[in-house]
Amino acid sequence: MTHPISVIISTRNSPEWLEKVLWGYENQNYKQFQLIIADDGSTHQTRTLIDNFRKTSGMEVEHLWHPQNGCQKSRMLNRAVMHAEGDYLIFTEDNCIPRFDFVKNHKNKATPNHFLSGGHSKLPMCCSLQIGQEEILSNDAFDIMWLQSHGYPTYAKKLRLIARWPFNALLNLIPTENRWNGHNASGWKSDIISVNGFDERILDGGEDKEIGDRLKNSGVRVKRIRYSAVCVHLSHIFGFDDSVITEATRLIQNETKSMFSKYTDHGILKS
């Protein structure tokens, strides 16, 4: 069966969190999507998790893997793009649990010559550990009252979790940086291939911002859906820190922006 949408989850050695994310996709109210796990060199524990999940859920999960060799996330994402059968691709990560309407909202907001930029509500570790299958399938994991009763800070941003139509559509218009967010973004496969996918020279994070700039340079516009396509971001002891991006990556990002680059020679196709 060919699906119109492919969901690509990037992962690396995070089986406990990935299992929660898979439960979120099992609970989607729109089921016509291909699920691909782009695995950047995880150990056997991730493969075992996926095998066990397939047996209990009946959901088709495609696991793409290569041996660990430093950070090769961009390479794995390019492989997933070319493997995807959908014309429309949703990208996310192994620590972002989607609300039940996540895929449907990406599908409904998809527009020709646009990519969609979503966001997340970041959870503290205490909430992250207490969320299980029951909380995800019942949608308690996205309920602000449940979250606050389990340690979610009262001062934290809550609008992404509580906004509903038509208010979420209005909130999506709030000005913010127009960028591709690797944890919650989507676009047309043809647009991504036209800019030659992700730049595989980027080895330490920041690949999402760079491909987003190339897409914009090529004329693909951005539509924000931060208050429509909702996911909760599980806490990582060692989360991504933008400050650790190397000077080499900064140079690639800055060159793409200053040169108005629309294509990389270091992506899906190599020069």
Buried (B, 14 or more C-beta within 10 A) or exposed (E): EEBEBBBBBBBBBBBEBBBBBBBBBBBBEBEBBBBBBBBBBBEEEBBEBBEEBBEEEEBEBBBBBEEBEEBBBBBBBBBBBEBBBBBBBBBBBBBBBBBBBBBBBBBEBBEEEBBBBBBBBBBBEEBBBBBEBEBBBEBBBBBBEBBBEBBBEEEBEBBBBBBEEEEBBEBBEEEEEBBBBBBBBBBBBEBBBBBBBBBBBBBBBBBBBBBBBBBBBBEBEBBBBBBBBBBBBBBEEEEBEEEEBEEEBEEBBEEBBEEEBBBBEBBBEEE
